[in-house]
Amino acid sequence: MADVKKLREKLGLSKREFAEKVGVTVRTVEMWENGKAVPSGSASILLDMLDAKREIISSSAKDNSVSVAAGVGSSVNVGTETERFISAIERQQDIMTRQLDALAKRDEQIDRLISLLEKR
């Protein structure tokens, strides 16, 4: 999970601006930053994607300057950022799979309750 305060500051956003972009209250952002709550669900996914995007943009700028300065005969590891992005996507897929499993279980429970109610 991304460090919410660090991510917000790297994006140059106030707590209010960040809360609006993520779709939560300022109080929720404060609780995340103070460790009193942990982002979950779609907020967690959005924060991870924002963090991955920020990392890619940040290091892409660094990679460009390094490759120009490196010159002929030097090697620059360009795959690292791609690997990070793929890793972030895989984490998001895992989160989404768990959420789908939870929804399927919830649907099963609802179906069982409806069945019980119909028998009465």
Residue pairs with C-beta under 8 A, 6 or more apart in sequence:
1 38
1 39
1 44
1 47
1 48
2 47
2 48
2 50
2 51
4 29
4 32
4 33
4 39
4 47
5 32
5 33
7 47
7 50
7 51
7 54
8 15
8 18
8 29
8 33
10 54
10 58
11 18
11 50
11 54
13 21
15 26
15 29
15 30
15 33
16 26
18 29
19 25
19 26
19 28
19 29
22 29
22 43
22 46
22 47
23 42
23 43
23 46
24 43
28 37
31 37
32 38
32 39
38 44
39 47
41 99
44 95
45 92
45 95
45 96
48 88
48 91
48 92
48 95
49 88
49 92
51 88
52 84
52 85
52 88
52 89
55 81
55 84
55 85
56 81
56 84
56 85
59 80
59 81
60 81
63 76
63 78
63 81
66 76
67 76
67 78
70 76
